[in-house]
Amino acid sequence: MYLVIRLRRPVLLLMMAALIIACISTVGYAFVTSYFTSDAIAQGVRVASINVGGLTYGEASSYLAGYLEQITDKPVTIVYGSMQWDVVPSQIGVTTDLESILISAFQIGRQGNLVRRLADHLQSQTQGWEIPHIVSVDQGRLVSALRKIAVSANIPPIDARITVTPDDEIEIIPGWPGQRVDISQLANEVITASTRPYDRVVRITPQIVVPDFSTEDAYNLHIRRPIAQFTTTFDPRDENRANNIHLAAGELQGVVIKSGESFSFNKHVGPRVDSEGYKAAPVIVDGELLPGIGGGVCQVSTTLYNAVLLAGLNVTIRSPHSLPVGYVPLGRDAAVAYDYMDLAFQNNSAYGVLLWARVENDRLMIKVFSDAPPDRVVELDSRIVRVLEPGVVRRLDPTLLPGTVVEEKRGRQGYEVQLWRIIKIADRIIQRELIQKTVYKPQDRFIRVGVSGKAS
């Protein structure tokens, strides 16, 4: 076995020698000589179809520089429909990378092991070797320039809309697809065209963009008719309060809530600040009526709360006022404050829900549109289970005659209230549930009592 191994190496050497002899006989003695001794680019190497074989690095640089730079200084025409733009690549960040081109050309036949080098030289001389027109790209400048052009071809999609006629009929306004230019694709096409001596036209082909809410999506929500509504009244002569009610109600007009989705009053209506048009009007703070920006918005949230309960939806967040309000029964109010107190509910039905708010004269009406059995009836039952009497806070006042009593602040009764929801189908109760327990704390009565002393 040892002798066999020793005999194989000379055989391999002979085979390699035969290969070299075959190469010499095929491409000539000059090939081998130039490979081992030349500092020039291998024969047969072309750059952008220009033959640079046999040139040194410096000679090739001088030979190519002007020609390649003329190519990137030549306009590329971008076409969209009847519009066209001529852009000069070198002015929008696409320039010839001569150094990378020369390095790529010079490395042909000079990389890898001996066999690979010989093979690359052989291929270059017999078949030729093409080095592409390599360019350097300033992506920021290029994308910025192309975005200004793409604006002309970009058309935003239009979402479908669900609206309500004056007769409470549902009307679906169809959506339309838009189109958008793929800037990355356009940039690649412009870069490629920048390296071609001819055929320097790029045609914009926008991509179709479907709307987020399509016409089919709207129909699939199965919003058919009003299933609940609730109305409260206000004094339109209180202009600031009426203004705030109009603004907040307008944010609820046409809101769509898909099955399983949740709705947040604060998130949807937004902050109640003067920059959004809200004005100062009385608000309830710790049992007192005080001026505040956005007074009246709680009437909108309360009206919505009752409409949502009557629609059979699941209220997840609700807070009462610290005092009862006069526009709804006890236990059926819903206070909101943008930064810490919200009204939220979930569409726990199998269908979509559409909110529709209207303000007419002194009436605020909110309707809930969806689908439900036509013989379903939802009722709310608010019950006072306990009356909480106010305490009396007395303060002795020597400036009053003995026995004189002066009331500084009237007390208010408090209440403990339960709110029940009853759902009937064909006049038969199928569900009765306790929705909320609400406690309105009593407000103490403050009096001053006269004692012995000099009356003022």
C-alpha positions, 0 to 999 in steps of 0.5 A: 500500500505504501508503494502505491501512494508514492507512485500516485504523486508523480502521476498527478504531477504529470497530469498537471503538466499535461494540462498546462501544456494543453493550455499553452497549445490552446492559447499560446505561450504569451498567455502563461508568460503574461499571467506570471509577469504582467502588471496589466489587466487580463486580456479580454476584460471589458468595462461597460463594453469597453476593452481594457485588457492589457492596460495598466491600472493607471492607463485604464483609469485615464481611459475610462474616467471621462467616458463613464462620467459622461454616462452618469452626467447624461439625463435619465427620463422618468415617465408616468402617463403623459408626464415626464421628468429628466433627472441627471444621475450625478445631480441626485446622488448616482456617480461613477465608482471608478475605483471599484470598477478598476479594482474589479477589473484588475483582480480578474486572474489574481484571486484564489488558488493557482487553478482558479487564477489560470481558469479565470485568465483562460475564460477572460481570453477565450470568452471575455469578461464583462465588468459592469458600470459600478456606481456609488449611490447617495440613497438620501439624495436619490430617494428625496429626489424621487419622492418629489416625482412619485407624488404625482403618481401617488393616489391615496385609497378612499375608505368606504363609509357608512352613513345614515339618511334622515329617515334612519336608513343605512347607506354605504358609500363605496371605497376606492383603491389607490396607488403608490409608487414603490420608491425602492423599486423606482430607485433601483430602476433609475440606478440601472438606467444611469449606467446604460449609454442608451435606453435611459427611460424609466416608466413608473408603474404604481402598485395598487393600494386597497383601502383599509376599510373596503366596501365589502368590509362595510357590508360584512358588518351587517349594520342594518338599522337603529337598535337603540337610542337615547335623548337628553335635553340642555339649555341652548341659551348657555352658549358655552355649554351648548358649544361643548356639547356640539363639539363632543357629539360631532366626534361620535358621528359615524363611529364604526366599532367592529365585533369584539372591538372596544371604544374609549370616549376619551381616546376618540373625542380627544382632549377638551382644551381651548385649542380644540374649540372647547369653552369654559362652562360649569363642571362638577368637581368634588360635589361643587359646580365650578367653571372648567373648560369642556363643561357639558361634555359629560352630558354627551358621555352620559347620553352615549352610556344610556344608548350603549346600555339599551343596545345591549353592549358591554360597558367596561369603564364608567364613573358616576358624578359626585352629585346626581345630574338632572338630565338622567335618572339616578345611577345612569350618568357617566362622568368623564375627564380626559386625563383620568376618568373615561367611559369605555365599552366593548362591542360584544355582539356578532355584528358591527356597531355604528354610532350616530349623534344629532344635536337639534335645538335643545336635544342631544340624541345618540343612536346605535345602529347594528342588527338584532332581533326585531322583537328584542326590547331592552329596558333600564330600571334605576332603583334607589335602595338607600337614602343617605342623610347629610350630616350637620356641621355647626360652628359657634359664632359670637357675632350672632345673637344667642339662638340664631341659626344661619345656614351657610351651605345647604346639605344634600341627601345621598343615594345608593342606587342599583341599575338593572338591565332587562332584555325581552324578546316577544315580551318575555324576559330572557335576561335581567342583570345588575349593571352598576351600583352607584353611591352618591355621597351626601353633602353635609349641611353647614350652619352658624349658631349664635352664642353669648357675645356682642352681635355685630 
